[in-house]
Each structure stands twice: as C-alpha cells, then as structure tokens.
Amino acid sequence: MSAGHDGPLVEMRDIVKVFGTINVLRGIDFQVDRQEIVGLLGDNGAGKSTLIKILTGVHTPTSGQIIFEGQPVHINSPQDARALGIETVYQDLALVPLMSISRNFWLGQEVTRRIGPFEVLDKEGMAERTRQALLDIGIHIRNPDEQVGSLSGGERQSIAIGRAVYFGKKLLILDEPTSALSVGETAKVLEYTKAAKARGMSVIFISHNIGHVHKVADRFTIISHGQKVGDFRKEEVSEMEVAGMVMTGEVPERLRLVPASAGDD
C-alpha cells in the first residue's frame, strides 16, 4: 500500500449488490478519511450491513470498485480485509468466553518463548503486554488471566477495540457496539472509540442509536433502501435531522442547499 497517499483511507465507488432478483445496493459511494469517525446509518434493511460485508470480504460486489490507500483492491475474504488493516468488532464478539483476557487478546498471534528444545506460550509476557496495551488507550483491567466469560458486555467491547488498536489496524468497524450496554458502559465504549481515532485509526460506527453515534462521529453517511441519502458533517446537521433522514430517507430542505461534503461524488 502507498504509505504516502494523503487521500481518503478507503473509497467504495458505485457499489451494486444484487441477491437473486433483489437489488440490495444501488450504486453506493462511501468513503472514510484518515483519522475520521464516520457514522453509517440507516433503518433496518437499508443496506448498511451488506455494504460493510462487502468491505470486509464477506460478500463480493456485483459491480463497483474499492480503493484502499489510493490503490484498487479486491477484498475476497475477511483475511484479505485483515491483511489490509481492516478490523471488525461485531455485536456478537469473536471472543472465546472460556479463555482469559490475554489469550483472547493474542488469539491467532500468540507469543512464544523457548525452554530448551521446546517452544511454549509466553503467558506472563502476553499478560503483561495485554495489560499495558489496554492501559495505553485508557482501559483498566483487573487481571489479564481472568476469563472473558466473567466480563460485562462493555468490558468485552473494550478488549476487542483495544486489540484492534494494538495490532496497528488502520480501519476499525464497530457494528452496534453499544447495543445492550448500560449507560456507564456505553460512555466508556464511546471514549475508547475516540481513543482509537486519537491513536491514528479511522472508524466506521454502525448503530441504531443516533445519540451514541452523534457523540463520536465527525461525519454521517445515511443510506435508505440501498441508496445513499447523503453525507453530512456533524456541525452541519442536528441529531433530530439525522434521525428524520434515517426514518424517511428524505433530506430536509435546509440541508439540500448545503454544498456536498467529503464523500459525495
């Protein structure tokens, strides 16, 4: 990838997805700039999940193009997405409840050390590095050896976010990250989202809770029935206007006069 490229981190151009006879996405343009949090919003069935599944290699677009760091890319699997630096934290987190926090943190990237002719897991090293990595973005854990199954939903979200930040991912996709969390836990997850941006990451934040997205997003992309309603910077639009566009798919007259924001072609 071209490290010197100073354009958008990712651009999805004219993305179409057809399942059988159903046209789910009808020529969507979507982009995320560097170190930007974009709220991706739409009602149930709007197409936002399909768009993200194309970006993460779960689905292949029927037509359209994905540009990552200025280069056209083909993302044919979640492994391809991860290799580019795209990490997704799903609502049903990919954490193993019976494993410890540190084992989950290092899952698939375990650290080993040699004892004579044998190579063994460096459990102490992984535990300490997990504790420090999470602390670096403001996440305090009681004990890295604690089972993930004993943690609250918010604590699990924080570990998943911390892991993505630590392993140097470029784009973090949060799919309904505050669903079913308490008010206090939601506030923490929103703080960790902003911390990820402060560490240089870009974030796509998908949520039905417009109030939560409004607290952290720099810009909103709203889609309805497989088409883009528009892109709006936070300072351009109120929370109530965003909610209205999500529900109706209609742009308020006041906003139709606003010049196109970043992300519109």
Residue, then its C-alpha position, 0 to 999 in steps of 0.5 A: m500500500s502507498a504509505g504516502h497517499d494523503g487521500p481518503l483511507v478507503e473509497m467504495r465507488d458505485i457499489v451494486k449488490v444484487f441477491g437473486t432478483i433483489n437489488v440490495l445496493r444501488g450504486i453506493d459511494f462511501q468513503v472514510d478519511r484518515q483519522e475520521i469517525v464516520g457514522l453509517l446509518g440507516d433503518n433496518g434493511a437499508g443496506k448498511s450491513t451488506l455494504i460493510k460485508i462487502l468491505t470486509g470480504v464477506h460478500t463480493p460486489t456485483s459491480g463497483q470498485i474499492i480503493f484502499e490507500g489510493q490503490p484498487v483492491h479486491i477484498n475476497s475474504p475477511q483475511d484479505a480485509r485483515a491483511l489490509g488493516i481492516e478490523t471488525v468488532y461485531q455485536d456478537l464478539a469473536l471472543v472465546p468466553l472460556m479463555s482469559i483476557s490475554r489469550n483472547f487478546w493474542l488469539g491467532q498471534e500468540v507469543t512464544r518463548r523457548i525452554g530448551p528444545f521446546e517452544v511454549l506460550d509466553k503467558e506472563g509476557m502476553a499478560e503483561r503486554t495485554r495489560q499495558a496495551l489496554l492501559d495505553i488507550g485508557i482501559h483498566i483491567r483487573n487481571p489479564d488471566e481472568q476469563v472473558g466469560s466473567l466480563s460485562g458486555g462493555e468490558r468485552q467491547s473494550i478488549a476487542i477495540g483495544r486489540a484492534v488498536y494494538f495490532g496497528k489496524k488502520l480501519l476499525i468497524l464497530d457494528e452496534p457496539t453499544s447495543a445492550l450496554s448500560v449507560g456507564e458502559t456505553a460512555k466508556v465504549l464511546e471514549y475508547t472509540k475516540a481513543a482509537k481515532a486519537r491513536g491514528m485509526s479511522v472508524i466506521f460506527i454502525s448503530h441504531n442509536i443516533g445519540h451514541v453515534h452523534k457523540v463520536a462521529d465527525r461525519f454521517t453517511i445515511i443510506s435508505h433502501g440501498q441508496k445513499v441519502g447523503d453525507f453530512r458533517k456533524e456541525e452541519v446537521s442536528e441529531m433530530e435531522v439525522a434521525g428524520m433522514v434515517m426514518t424517511g430517507e428524505v433530506p430536509e430542505r435546509l440541508r439540500l442547499v448545503p454544498a456536498s461534503a467529503g464523500d459525495d461524488 
